[in-house]
Amino acid sequence: MNMDIILEYIGALFRMLGEVLTITIPLILSVAYLTLAERRIIGFMQLRRGPNVVGIFGLLQPIADAIKLLFKEMIIPTAANKFLFILAPAITFVLSLIGWAVIPFSEKGGLADINVGILYLLAVSSLGVYGIIIAGWASNNKYAFFGGIRSAAQMISYEVSIGLVIICVLLATGSLNLKEIVLAQQKMHWYIKLLLLPMMVVFFISILAETNRLPFDLPESEAELVAGYNVEYSSIIFALFFLGEYANMILTSATTVILFWSGWLPIIDLPIFYIIPPFIWLMLKICILLFCFIWIRASFPRYRYDQLMRLGWKVFLPFTLFWVVLVASVLLFSGNLPQ
């Protein structure tokens, strides 16, 4: 009997491992080819070709970059805290992966269909700042330290706005479960969707700051910080920071799609569109948002740091607070406030 139980646990463990790999491997490949897509798209926007030599249309360029980084020498500064120096990129990379545990790919849910999925995502995204702060401090370099401090202030500032935006969505849907949030959007009245539209814009701008992307890439600004918190990193541990940043872009795009764009559901609610698998709809919407990430990088200059803080604390914070009250009031007086 005990042997049967042990075999059952082993079988469950292998099944779970298989499910994790089915998410992790495509995600890492997506991150690799997102870097290629970004370089190609920005190249076309700036009237140049971008990487197009390694493989057909440059499709092997990410693999060539990965091999190059893998075999480069790992240099750890003498004065650095070696354990934390190596731990920091691992934290950043792992946290960018474990957020996918609660992302629902269809009505069946995701890897873990938990009732507080949105709180789980908030917790994971909040922990992401630790990897950057630890990297800045452990490098024992003033430029890296300034980059880490900048990142901490920036991420904390915009997480406040992100939290208030999510409160608006929760008021409209009445659930913390990501799958239930998507299903609730099917029955949502058009005026509530319209009311949530400004919050989607605020959320998207906030995740640009949360992922340290242009025009908010001040923690790694080359002009004054020489790449910021990762200035002392090289080889595979530098690649982990790189992978973590792009994996966070995909994760935050998936979160935006689930909260505002009906997740895996078709864009237009017609029977013919349900022929396309839910996973394809989800990926298509994520790709649209990722294109916006790249488009913004090619179009906008970097903010000054005081402008970044002013936008977060003096514009987004009061606006989102006002909008939470407005959404709650509209839902209450229209009789649509979830119980």
N, C-alpha and C positions, 0 to 999 in steps of 0.2 A: 504493500500500500504506500509506504514511504517512497519507494522507488518510482511509483506512478506519479506521485505528487512532484517529485524532483524533475522527472521527465517533462511533466506538464509546465513547470516553471521554466525549464530550459527552452521548451518550444515557444512559450510566450515571449521569452527574452529575445530569441532569434527573430520572431515575427516583428517585435518592436524595433529591433536593430535594422531589419529590412525596411520598415516604414521610414525610419530616420534617414537611411541612406537614399531612399527614393526622393526625399526632399533635399538633402544636403548636397548630393552630387550634381543634380541639375542646377541648384542654386549657385554653386561654385563655378560651374560652366557659364551660367548666365552672367555672373560678375565678370569673368574673364572677357566675354564677348561684349559686355556693356562698355568696357574700356575701349575696345576696338570701335564700337558704334559711336562712342563719344568723339574719338579722334577723327573718324571719317566724317561725321556730321559737321563738327566744327571746321574741319578742313574745307568742306563744300561751302559752308557759310562764309569762309574767309577766302574763297576762290583759290584753293589749293587742294591737292589730292588726298593728303593724309596717308597712313600706312597702306601700301598696295603691292608690296614686293614679295613678302614672305607668304608663299602659297597663293592660290587663286583668289584674286581680289583682296589679298592680305589676310585671308581667313586663318592663317597659321601664325599670325603676329602675336596673339596672346600666349600661345604655347611657347614661342621663341622667347618672349619676355619672361615667362615663368621659369623656363630652363636657365636663362641667364641669371635671374635672381637666386635660384636654388644653388647654383654653383659658385656664386661670388663669395668672397671671404667675409665672415661675420666678424666685425670689429666692435669690441666692447671697450669704451673709454676706461682708462686706468682708475680714474676717480669716481666712476659710476658705481651705484649699488647694483651689482651684477644680477642678483636674484630678481629684484623688482624691474630692472631694465629689460629682462627677458619676459617677465610675467605680464607687463603692461600690454604689449601687442596681442598676447594670447587672450587676455580679458576682452579687449576690443573685438577680436575676431569671434570668440565663442558667444559673446552676448548678441552679436549680429545674426548668429545662427539660431540660438534658442528661442528667439522671438517668434520664429515660424511655427513653433509647436501648436499655437492656438489659431493660426490663420486658416479659416475654412475655405476649401477649394470647391465645394459643392454643398448641396443640402445635407449630405452625410456628415459634414463637418471637416475637421482637419485631423492632425495627429492627436490632439487632446481637445475635446469639446467641453471646456469648463465654463461654469456659470459666470465667472469674473474674468473673462478673457481680456477685456479692455483694461482692467486694472493690472493684469499680468504684463501686457504690453507697455503700460506706463512705467511699471517697476523696472522692466528690462531696459527701457530707453533711459531711465534715470540713472541706472548703474553704469551706463556707457561712459559717463564723464570720468569715472575712476581710472579707466585705462589711460586716458589722456593726461590726467593730473599726475598719475604715478610715473608715466613716461617722462613728463617734463621735470619732475623732481629727481627721479633716479638718474637722469642723464648728467646731473651736476654741471649743467650749462645754462647760463642766464637767459639765452634766447629760447631754449627749450622750456625753461621754467615760465617765462613770460607767456609763451604760447599755451602752456597748460592752464595758467591762471585766466587768460582770456577765454579759453574754451569753457572753463567752469562757470564764469560769470555769464557768458553768452547762453549756454545750455540751460542754466537755471532760470534766466530771464524769460526765455521763450517757452519753457515747460509750463510756466504759469498760464500763459495764453492758450497753450495746447490743452491743458486741463479744463479751462473754462469753455473752450470750443466743444470738448467731449461731453461736458455737462449739458450743453444745448442738444446734442445728439441723443443723449440718454433721456432727457426730458421728452423728446419727440418719439422715441422708440420704446421706452419703458423697460429696457433690459441691458445688462452688462455682458451678455453672451453675444459674441460676434456673429454667430449664425442667426440668432434671433433678431439682431439689429438689421441684417440684410433682409430677412423675411418681412420685417415690419415695414421696410421701405416700399414693398409691393402694395400695401394697403394705405400708404401715407397720402394725405390730401395734397393737391398741387400747391396750395398756398403755404403749407408747412415746408415743402421742399424748396420753395422760393425763399422762405424765411431763413433756411439753413445755407443758402448760396453764399452770402457774405462770410459766413463762418468757414466755408470750404476754402475761400480765398485766404483768410487769415491762417487757417491750418496749413495750407500749402506753403505760404511764406515762412511760417514758423518752423516747418520741417526743413526748409532750406537752411535756416540758422542752426537747427538741431544737428544737421548732418555736416555742418561746416562747409557748405557749398557757396559758390559765388551767388550773389554779391556779399555774402556773409562769411567768407573764408579767412577772417582776421586771425584766428589762432595759428594759421600756417602761412601768413602773408610773407612772400619772398623778399619784399623790399626792405622791411625793417627787422624781421625775425629769421630770415634765411631758412624758411620752411617750418619754423616753430617747433612744436613739441617733438617732432620726429627727426630733427636735424642731425642727431648723432646715430641714427639707425641706418643699417645697410643689410644687404642680403635678404634672407627669408623672413627675418623679423620685421624688416621694413615692408615686405610684401604683405604681411599679416595686417598691418595698419591700412594698407591700400585696399585689401580685400574687405576688411571690416567697414571701411567708408562706403564702398560701392554696394556691399550687402545691406547696409543700413538704408541706402537710397531706395533699394528695391523693397525693403520691409516697410518703410514709411509710405512709399507709393501704394503698396498693398493695403495698408491701414486706411489711407485716404479713400481708396476705391471701396472698401468695405463700409466705411462710415457715411460716404456721400454718394457713391456711384453704383449702389445696389450690388456690389461684389460680383458674384458669378452670374447674375441674372442678365439677360439681354438688354441692350440699350433701349430698344423699342419693344414694348410688351405685345408682340404679335406671335401667333403660333409658329410661323415659318422660321423665326429666329431661334426657337428652342431646338431646332435640328442641330445647331452648333453646340458642341459639348460645353458645359459650364466652365471647365478649366480654361478653355480657349478664350471665352469672354473675359475671365479674370485676367489672363495674361495680356490680352489686347488692351484693356483699360490701363494696366500697369505700364505697358510700353508707351502709351500716350503720355502719361505723367512723367516717365523717364525722359521722353523726348523734350518735355517742357523744362526739366532740370538742365539738360544739355543746351537747349535754346537760350535759357536765361544766362548760362555761363558764357555763351558766345556774344551776348548782347549788352550786358550791364557791367559797369565798372564797380570796383570794390567800395563799400561804404567806409566812412571813417568810423572809428570806434564809438565816439560820442553819438553819432547818428544811429548806430546800431542799438545802443542802449536807450536812446530817446524813443525810437520806434517801438521797442519792446515794452517799456514801462509807461511812457506818456501817451502812446497811441493805442497799441493793441490791448493793454490791460484795462483801461477805462472802457474802450469800445466793447470788448468781450463781456465785461461785467454788465454793461447796459443791455447787451444782446441776450444774456441769460435771463434777465428780468423780463425783457420784451417777449422772448419765446415762451417763458412760463405763463405770462399774462395772456398771450394769444391762445395758448393751449387750454388754459383754465376757462376763459370766457367762451371759447368755441366748444367746450365739452370734450376735447380730445386729449386732456392730460391723463396719461396712463396711471392706473391705480397702483 
